[in-house]
Amino acid sequence: MAEPLSPRHFLESLAEDSDPPVDPDPSLAAADYLSDMIAQLESMARAAGLDLLVYLLAMARVEAESNARMMGFGRGPRSRRP
């Protein structure tokens, strides 16, 4: 599994990858970053058979994605998620 980016590096990568340059809103970036991190935790919990934790993390991931989407930043559901 790839090493997760720190929030600072995540924001920097957004600025580098975007065209035209964007001044990312920390709230937007945080929601998107959290949805990615929660998805990784959800995957780990699923592999360990921790069903209740999988459920709770899935709820948190959906909430983070929803917030990111409402703020106009989210990329929608990730294709790697079950």
N, C-alpha and C positions, 0 to 999 in steps of 0.2 A: 504494500500500500504506500502511496506517495506521502511524503511528509507534508502535513498541512501548512499553509502559509499563515504567518502571523497577520493580525488585522492590518498592521502598518504596511507589510509587504503586499497584502491583498489590495489595499487602496492604491499603492504605487503601481501594481500591475494593471489595475483598471485604467489609470492615467496613461500608461505606456501603450496599452492595447487599443485604446479608443481613438477613433478618427471622426470628427475633429476632437481636439483635446477637451477633456471634461474635468470640471472641478467636482469630484464625487461628494455627494452628501453622505456624511458618516452614518446617518440612520439607514439610508438605503443600502450602503455597502455592508453594514452590520447585519441587516436582515438576510441578505444574500449569503454572506459568510457563515452566519449561524445555521442556515438551512443546509449548507454543505457539510459543516462539522457534525450537525445532528444526524445527517444521513449516514455518516461514517460510524457514529456511535450506534445507530439503529442496526446497521449491518453487523457490528460486533456482537450486539445483544442477541440478534437473530441466530448467529453462528453458535452462541453459547446456550441457546435454548431458553432465554429469559423472556418468555412471552409477554408478561405484564410490562416489563421495561420496553420491549419492542413497541407495544401499543402506545405507551406514554410518549416515547421518543417520536413515533410516527405523528402523533397529535402535535407535538412541538414543532416538528419539521413542516407540517402542513400550515401551521400558524405563521411560521417564519416566511415560508414561500408566499402565503397570502398577503402578508404585510409588504413584502418586497414588490409583489405584483401591484398592490394598491398604490404604492409610492412610485410606480412607473419604472421600476428597476429590474424586477424579477425576470428571469428567462423562462419562467413556467416550470412545470414538473421536469425533473432531470430524467433523461432516458435510461440512466443506469439504475434507477430505483425500481423495485418490484411493484 
